[in-house]
Amino acid sequence: MESISGIKRREEEKRDRCWDPLQRWRVVQDTITWAERQLTEPRNDPAHQLAAQRKKLARLGG
């Protein structure tokens, strides 16, 4: 009987053979873009980061 890790590896290899590398890259980028759009606040916005820092400092009493 084949181990679970062997089955998993074989299935991942089979999945990888079905993807064109360029198509896979586009899907990954589209997924990241979609996920970032789901955020209520921008994650890398400097103004947002400063506001979050102020909130954390206020909770800590600093």
CYANA upper distance limits for C-alpha pairs under 8 A (distance plus 0.5 A):
  2 GLU  CA      6 GLY  CA      6.88
  2 GLU  CA      7 ILE  CA      7.29
  3 SER  CA      7 ILE  CA      6.89
  4 ILE  CA      8 LYS  CA      6.56
  5 SER  CA      9 ARG  CA      6.58
  6 GLY  CA     10 ARG  CA      6.63
  7 ILE  CA     11 GLU  CA      6.60
  8 LYS  CA     12 GLU  CA      6.62
  9 ARG  CA     13 GLU  CA      6.68
 10 ARG  CA     14 LYS  CA      6.70
 11 GLU  CA     15 ARG  CA      6.65
 12 GLU  CA     16 ASP  CA      6.59
 13 GLU  CA     17 ARG  CA      6.81
 14 LYS  CA     18 CYS  CA      7.30
 15 ARG  CA     19 TRP  CA      7.48
 19 TRP  CA     23 GLN  CA      7.25
 19 TRP  CA     24 ARG  CA      6.52
 20 ASP  CA     24 ARG  CA      6.58
 21 PRO  CA     25 TRP  CA      6.66
 22 LEU  CA     26 ARG  CA      6.77
 23 GLN  CA     27 VAL  CA      6.75
 24 ARG  CA     28 VAL  CA      6.72
 25 TRP  CA     29 GLN  CA      6.69
 26 ARG  CA     30 ASP  CA      6.51
 27 VAL  CA     31 THR  CA      6.54
 28 VAL  CA     32 ILE  CA      6.76
 29 GLN  CA     33 THR  CA      6.65
 30 ASP  CA     34 TRP  CA      6.55
 31 THR  CA     35 ALA  CA      6.61
 32 ILE  CA     36 GLU  CA      6.67
 33 THR  CA     37 ARG  CA      6.78
 34 TRP  CA     38 GLN  CA      7.02
 35 ALA  CA     39 LEU  CA      7.49
 36 GLU  CA     42 PRO  CA      8.16
 39 LEU  CA     43 ARG  CA      8.23
 41 GLU  CA     48 HIS  CA      7.99
 42 PRO  CA     48 HIS  CA      7.63
 43 ARG  CA     48 HIS  CA      7.97
 43 ARG  CA     49 GLN  CA      8.19
 44 ASN  CA     48 HIS  CA      8.06
 44 ASN  CA     49 GLN  CA      7.64
 45 ASP  CA     49 GLN  CA      6.77
 46 PRO  CA     50 LEU  CA      6.75
 47 ALA  CA     51 ALA  CA      6.73
 48 HIS  CA     52 ALA  CA      6.62
 49 GLN  CA     53 GLN  CA      6.63
 50 LEU  CA     54 ARG  CA      6.71
 51 ALA  CA     55 LYS  CA      6.81
 52 ALA  CA     56 LYS  CA      6.75
 53 GLN  CA     57 LEU  CA      6.63
 54 ARG  CA     58 ALA  CA      6.58
 55 LYS  CA     59 ARG  CA      6.82
 56 LYS  CA     60 LEU  CA      6.81
 57 LEU  CA     61 GLY  CA      6.63
 57 LEU  CA     62 GLY  CA      5.52
 58 ALA  CA     62 GLY  CA      6.21
